[in-house]
């Protein structure tokens, strides 16, 4: 998909959440929306763009949401796995 269109879409999602709460919470809502509703290839393309261009063209809230997704994608899988010997 065209990255310019994805950037526009994320900015529009950010604008929607901008009026509902503070900046950090709005960014978290953007990330939640992208994770819930975007197709995995769209998310992957946006994360790649964020990594390469540091979110150029994204609004503050949109960039914050993508940054949250990017950080979660780079988190160590071991950090989310239960500790050895832990019962779950």
DSSP file (Angstrom, degrees, kcal/mol; ACC not computed):
  #  RESIDUE AA STRUCTURE BP1 BP2  ACC     N-H-->O    O-->H-N    N-H-->O    O-->H-N    TCO  KAPPA ALPHA  PHI   PSI    X-CA   Y-CA   Z-CA
    1    1 A X              0   0    0      0, 0.0     2,-0.2     0, 0.0     5,-0.0   0.000 360.0 360.0 360.0 151.1    0.0    0.0    0.0
    2    2 A X     >  -     0   0    0      1,-0.2     4,-1.8     2,-0.1     3,-0.5  -0.444 360.0-145.5 -64.1 123.7    1.1    3.5   -0.6
    3    3 A X  H  > S+     0   0    0      1,-0.2     4,-2.8    -2,-0.2     5,-0.2   0.843  97.8  60.1 -64.3 -33.0    3.0    4.8    2.5
    4    4 A X  H  > S+     0   0    0      1,-0.2     4,-2.2     2,-0.2    -1,-0.2   0.890 105.7  48.5 -61.8 -37.0    1.6    8.3    2.0
    5    5 A X  H  > S+     0   0    0     -3,-0.5     4,-2.5     2,-0.2    -1,-0.2   0.895 110.8  50.2 -68.8 -39.9   -1.9    7.0    2.3
    6    6 A X  H  X S+     0   0    0     -4,-1.8     4,-2.6     2,-0.2     5,-0.2   0.918 110.2  50.2 -63.6 -42.3   -1.0    5.1    5.4
    7    7 A X  H  X S+     0   0    0     -4,-2.8     4,-2.5     1,-0.2    -2,-0.2   0.931 111.2  49.3 -60.2 -45.3    0.6    8.2    6.9
    8    8 A X  H  X S+     0   0    0     -4,-2.2     4,-2.1    -5,-0.2    -2,-0.2   0.913 111.3  49.6 -59.9 -43.3   -2.6   10.1    6.1
    9    9 A X  H  X S+     0   0    0     -4,-2.5     4,-2.3     2,-0.2    -2,-0.2   0.919 110.7  48.3 -64.0 -44.3   -4.7    7.4    7.7
   10   10 A X  H  X S+     0   0    0     -4,-2.6     4,-2.7     1,-0.2    -1,-0.2   0.910 111.0  51.6 -64.0 -40.7   -2.7    7.3   10.9
   11   11 A X  H  X S+     0   0    0     -4,-2.5     4,-2.3     1,-0.2    -1,-0.2   0.890 109.7  49.7 -62.5 -38.4   -2.8   11.1   11.1
   12   12 A X  H  X S+     0   0    0     -4,-2.1     4,-1.9     2,-0.2    -2,-0.2   0.897 110.7  49.2 -67.1 -39.6   -6.6   11.0   10.7
   13   13 A X  H  X S+     0   0    0     -4,-2.3     4,-1.9     2,-0.2    -2,-0.2   0.919 111.5  50.2 -63.4 -42.9   -6.9    8.4   13.5
   14   14 A X  H  X S+     0   0    0     -4,-2.7     4,-1.4     1,-0.2    -2,-0.2   0.893 107.9  52.9 -61.1 -40.6   -4.7   10.6   15.7
   15   15 A X  H  X S+     0   0    0     -4,-2.3     4,-0.7     1,-0.2    -1,-0.2   0.875 106.4  53.9 -64.0 -37.0   -6.9   13.6   15.0
   16   16 A X  H >< S+     0   0    0     -4,-1.9     3,-0.5     1,-0.2    -1,-0.2   0.936 114.3  39.7 -61.3 -46.5   -9.9   11.6   16.0
   17   17 A X  H >X S+     0   0    0     -4,-1.9     3,-1.3     1,-0.2     4,-0.9   0.642  96.6  82.7 -80.2 -13.5   -8.4   10.7   19.4
   18   18 A X  H 3< S+     0   0    0     -4,-1.4     3,-0.3     1,-0.3    -1,-0.2   0.856  93.8  44.9 -59.5 -36.8   -6.8   14.1   19.9
   19   19 A X  T << S+     0   0    0     -4,-0.7    -1,-0.3    -3,-0.5    -2,-0.1   0.492 104.7  63.9 -87.2  -2.3  -10.0   15.6   21.3
   20   20 A X  T <4 S-     0   0    0     -3,-1.3     2,-0.3    -4,-0.1    -1,-0.2   0.732 112.9 -19.5 -95.8 -22.4  -10.9   12.7   23.6
   21   21 A X  S  < S-     0   0    0     -4,-0.9    -1,-0.1    -3,-0.3     0, 0.0  -0.895  86.6 -48.7-165.4-173.1   -8.1   12.7   26.1
   22   22 A X     >  -     0   0    0     -2,-0.3     4,-2.6     1,-0.1     5,-0.2  -0.210  60.7 -98.7 -72.5 169.4   -4.5   13.8   26.8
   23   23 A X  H  > S+     0   0    0      1,-0.2     4,-2.5     2,-0.2     5,-0.2   0.888 120.0  48.4 -59.5 -45.7   -1.7   13.2   24.3
   24   24 A X  H  > S+     0   0    0      1,-0.2     4,-2.1     2,-0.2    -1,-0.2   0.928 114.8  44.7 -63.5 -44.9   -0.2   10.1   25.9
   25   25 A X  H  > S+     0   0    0      2,-0.2     4,-2.0     1,-0.2    -1,-0.2   0.884 112.2  52.8 -66.8 -37.6   -3.6    8.4   26.2
   26   26 A X  H  X S+     0   0    0     -4,-2.6     4,-2.1     2,-0.2    -2,-0.2   0.909 108.6  50.5 -64.1 -41.2   -4.5    9.5   22.6
   27   27 A X  H  X S+     0   0    0     -4,-2.5     4,-2.3     1,-0.2    -2,-0.2   0.899 109.2  51.3 -62.3 -40.4   -1.3    7.9   21.3
   28   28 A X  H  X S+     0   0    0     -4,-2.1     4,-2.4     1,-0.2    -1,-0.2   0.877 108.8  51.4 -64.0 -36.9   -2.1    4.7   23.2
   29   29 A X  H  X S+     0   0    0     -4,-2.0     4,-2.6     2,-0.2    -2,-0.2   0.875 107.9  52.4 -67.6 -37.3   -5.5    4.7   21.6
   30   30 A X  H  X S+     0   0    0     -4,-2.1     4,-2.7     2,-0.2     5,-0.2   0.948 111.1  46.9 -61.2 -48.1   -3.9    5.1   18.1
   31   31 A X  H  X S+     0   0    0     -4,-2.3     4,-2.5     1,-0.2     5,-0.2   0.912 112.5  50.0 -60.2 -42.9   -1.7    2.2   18.8
   32   32 A X  H  X S+     0   0    0     -4,-2.4     4,-2.1     1,-0.2    -1,-0.2   0.913 111.2  49.0 -62.2 -43.1   -4.6    0.1   20.0
   33   33 A X  H  X>S+     0   0    0     -4,-2.6     4,-3.0     2,-0.2     5,-0.5   0.934 112.0  47.7 -62.7 -47.0   -6.7    1.0   16.9
   34   34 A X  H  X5S+     0   0    0     -4,-2.7     4,-1.6     1,-0.2    -2,-0.2   0.910 113.8  47.6 -62.8 -42.2   -3.9    0.1   14.5
   35   35 A X  H  <5S+     0   0    0     -4,-2.5    -1,-0.2    -5,-0.2    -2,-0.2   0.860 118.4  41.2 -66.7 -34.2   -3.2   -3.2   16.3
   36   36 A X  H  <5S+     0   0    0     -4,-2.1    -2,-0.2    -5,-0.2    -1,-0.2   0.886 129.3  20.3 -81.4 -40.2   -6.9   -4.1   16.4
   37   37 A X  H  <5S+     0   0    0     -4,-3.0     2,-0.2    -5,-0.2    -3,-0.2   0.670  96.8  91.7-112.4 -19.5   -8.1   -3.0   12.9
   38   38 A X  S  <<S-     0   0    0     -4,-1.6     2,-0.1    -5,-0.5     0, 0.0  -0.571  78.4-111.6 -83.2 144.3   -5.1   -2.7   10.5
   39   39 A X    >>  -     0   0    0     -2,-0.2     4,-2.0     1,-0.1     3,-1.1  -0.439  32.4-113.3 -66.1 142.0   -4.1   -5.7    8.4
   40   40 A X  H 3> S+     0   0    0      1,-0.3     4,-2.5     2,-0.2     5,-0.2   0.819 116.0  53.9 -52.7 -36.3   -0.7   -7.1    9.5
   41   41 A X  H 3> S+     0   0    0      2,-0.2     4,-2.1     1,-0.2    -1,-0.3   0.859 107.6  51.0 -68.6 -32.8    1.0   -6.0    6.3
   42   42 A X  H <> S+     0   0    0     -3,-1.1     4,-2.2     2,-0.2    -2,-0.2   0.923 111.6  47.3 -67.1 -44.3   -0.2   -2.4    6.8
   43   43 A X  H  X S+     0   0    0     -4,-2.0     4,-2.6     2,-0.2    -2,-0.2   0.924 111.9  50.4 -61.3 -44.3    1.2   -2.4   10.3
   44   44 A X  H  X S+     0   0    0     -4,-2.5     4,-2.3     1,-0.2    -1,-0.2   0.895 110.2  50.0 -62.1 -40.4    4.5   -3.9    9.2
   45   45 A X  H  X S+     0   0    0     -4,-2.1     4,-2.3     2,-0.2    -1,-0.2   0.906 111.5  48.2 -65.8 -40.6    4.8   -1.3    6.5
   46   46 A X  H  X S+     0   0    0     -4,-2.2     4,-2.6     2,-0.2    -2,-0.2   0.901 111.6  49.7 -66.5 -40.5    4.1    1.5    8.9
   47   47 A X  H  X S+     0   0    0     -4,-2.6     4,-2.4     2,-0.2    -2,-0.2   0.894 110.7  49.9 -65.5 -39.1    6.7    0.2   11.4
   48   48 A X  H  X S+     0   0    0     -4,-2.3     4,-2.3     2,-0.2    -2,-0.2   0.916 111.5  48.9 -63.3 -43.6    9.3   -0.1    8.7
   49   49 A X  H  X S+     0   0    0     -4,-2.3     4,-3.2     2,-0.2     6,-0.5   0.916 110.6  50.9 -60.9 -44.3    8.6    3.5    7.7
   50   50 A X  H  X S+     0   0    0     -4,-2.6     4,-1.7     1,-0.2    -2,-0.2   0.908 111.3  48.1 -60.8 -42.6    8.8    4.6   11.3
   51   51 A X  H  < S+     0   0    0     -4,-2.4    -1,-0.2     2,-0.2    -2,-0.2   0.900 118.9  39.0 -65.3 -41.0   12.2    2.8   11.7
   52   52 A X  H  < S+     0   0    0     -4,-2.3    -2,-0.2    -5,-0.2    -1,-0.2   0.871 132.7  21.9 -78.1 -38.5   13.6    4.3    8.5
   53   53 A X  H >< S-     0   0    0     -4,-3.2     3,-1.2    -5,-0.2    -3,-0.2   0.317  96.1-122.1-117.4   6.1   12.2    7.8    8.7
   54   54 A X  T 3< S-     0   0    0     -4,-1.7    -4,-0.2    -5,-0.3    -3,-0.1   0.802  74.9 -57.4  54.2  32.1   11.5    8.3   12.4
   55   55 A X  T >  S-     0   0    0     -6,-0.5     3,-2.4     1,-0.2    -1,-0.3   0.748  77.5-175.9  76.8  24.3    7.8    9.0   11.6
   56   56 A X  T <  S+     0   0    0     -3,-1.2    -1,-0.2     1,-0.3     3,-0.1  -0.294  71.4  22.8 -54.4 133.7    8.4   11.9    9.3
   57   57 A X  T 3  S+     0   0    0      1,-0.3     2,-0.3   -46,-0.0    -1,-0.3   0.277  96.3 117.6  91.9 -11.1    5.0   13.4    8.3
   58   58 A X    <   -     0   0    0     -3,-2.4    -1,-0.3     1,-0.1   -50,-0.1  -0.667  66.2-118.9 -88.7 145.0    3.1   12.0   11.3
   59   59 A X     >  -     0   0    0     -2,-0.3     4,-3.2    -3,-0.1     5,-0.3  -0.237  36.1 -97.4 -69.6 169.8    1.5   14.3   13.8
   60   60 A X  H  > S+     0   0    0      1,-0.2     4,-2.1     2,-0.2     5,-0.1   0.916 125.0  42.9 -57.4 -46.1    2.7   14.1   17.4
   61   61 A X  H  > S+     0   0    0      2,-0.2     4,-2.2     1,-0.2    -1,-0.2   0.923 115.8  47.8 -69.0 -44.2   -0.2   11.8   18.5
   62   62 A X  H  > S+     0   0    0      1,-0.2     4,-2.4     2,-0.2     5,-0.2   0.927 112.9  48.8 -62.3 -44.9    0.1    9.6   15.5
   63   63 A X  H  X S+     0   0    0     -4,-3.2     4,-2.6     1,-0.2    -1,-0.2   0.888 109.8  52.9 -62.3 -39.1    3.9    9.3   15.9
   64   64 A X  H  X S+     0   0    0     -4,-2.1     4,-1.9    -5,-0.3    -1,-0.2   0.899 109.5  48.5 -63.0 -40.8    3.4    8.5   19.5
   65   65 A X  H  X S+     0   0    0     -4,-2.2     4,-1.9     2,-0.2    -2,-0.2   0.921 113.5  45.5 -65.6 -44.5    1.1    5.7   18.7
   66   66 A X  H  X S+     0   0    0     -4,-2.4     4,-2.8     1,-0.2    -2,-0.2   0.877 110.2  55.7 -67.2 -36.4    3.4    4.2   16.1
   67   67 A X  H  X S+     0   0    0     -4,-2.6     4,-2.7    -5,-0.2    -1,-0.2   0.890 106.2  51.0 -62.2 -39.1    6.3    4.6   18.5
   68   68 A X  H  X S+     0   0    0     -4,-1.9     4,-2.1     2,-0.2    -1,-0.2   0.916 112.0  46.5 -63.2 -42.9    4.4    2.5   21.1
   69   69 A X  H  X S+     0   0    0     -4,-1.9     4,-2.1     2,-0.2    -2,-0.2   0.907 112.4  50.8 -63.9 -41.7    3.8   -0.2   18.5
   70   70 A X  H  X S+     0   0    0     -4,-2.8     4,-1.4     2,-0.2    -2,-0.2   0.928 110.2  48.8 -63.3 -45.7    7.4   -0.1   17.4
   71   71 A X  H  X S+     0   0    0     -4,-2.7     4,-0.7     1,-0.2     3,-0.3   0.905 111.7  49.6 -61.4 -41.7    8.7   -0.4   21.0
   72   72 A X  H  < S+     0   0    0     -4,-2.1     3,-0.5     1,-0.2    -1,-0.2   0.867 108.7  53.0 -65.4 -35.7    6.3   -3.3   21.5
   73   73 A X  H  < S+     0   0    0     -4,-2.1    -1,-0.2     1,-0.2    -2,-0.2   0.775 111.9  45.6 -71.0 -24.9    7.5   -5.0   18.3
   74   74 A X  H  < S+     0   0    0     -4,-1.4    -1,-0.2    -3,-0.3    -2,-0.2   0.509  85.8 116.7 -94.9  -6.5   11.1   -4.7   19.5
   75   75 A X  S  < S-     0   0    0     -4,-0.7     2,-0.1    -3,-0.5     5,-0.1  -0.336  79.5 -97.8 -63.0 143.1   10.5   -5.9   23.0
   76   76 A X    >>  -     0   0    0      1,-0.2     3,-1.1     2,-0.1     4,-0.8  -0.398  20.9-138.8 -62.8 130.5   12.3   -9.2   23.8
   77   77 A X  H >> S+     0   0    0      1,-0.3     4,-0.9     2,-0.2     3,-0.7   0.833 104.9  62.0 -58.6 -29.9   10.0  -12.2   23.4
   78   78 A X  H 34 S+     0   0    0      1,-0.2    -1,-0.3     2,-0.2     3,-0.2   0.805  94.4  62.1 -65.7 -28.4   11.6  -13.5   26.6
   79   79 A X  H <4 S+     0   0    0     -3,-1.1    -1,-0.2     1,-0.2    -2,-0.2   0.814 108.9  40.1 -68.0 -29.2   10.2  -10.5   28.5
   80   80 A X  H << S+     0   0    0     -4,-0.8    -1,-0.2    -3,-0.7     2,-0.2   0.576  98.7  91.7 -96.6  -9.6    6.7  -11.5   27.7
   81   81 A X  S  < S-     0   0    0     -4,-0.9     3,-0.1    -3,-0.2     2,-0.0  -0.584  88.1-101.4 -82.7 147.1    7.2  -15.3   28.3
   82   82 A X        -     0   0    0     -2,-0.2     3,-0.1     1,-0.1    -1,-0.1  -0.347  45.5 -97.4 -65.1 148.9    6.6  -16.7   31.8
   83   83 A X    >   -     0   0    0      1,-0.1     3,-2.3     4,-0.1    -1,-0.1  -0.289  50.2 -85.8 -64.7 150.0    9.7  -17.3   33.8
   84   84 A X  T 3  S+     0   0    0      1,-0.3    -1,-0.1    -3,-0.1     3,-0.1  -0.349 117.3  16.3 -58.5 132.7   11.1  -20.9   33.9
   85   85 A X  T 3  S+     0   0    0      1,-0.3    -1,-0.3    -3,-0.1     2,-0.2   0.328  94.1 133.2  86.0  -8.2    9.4  -22.9   36.5
   86   86 A X    <   -     0   0    0     -3,-2.3     2,-0.4     1,-0.0    -1,-0.3  -0.522  53.2-132.5 -76.9 142.5    6.5  -20.4   36.9
   87   87 A X              0   0    0     -2,-0.2    -4,-0.1     1,-0.1    -1,-0.0  -0.775 360.0 360.0 -94.2 138.8    3.0  -21.8   36.9
   88   88 A X              0   0    0     -2,-0.4    -1,-0.1    -6,-0.1    -2,-0.0   0.429 360.0 360.0-138.4 360.0    0.5  -20.1   34.7
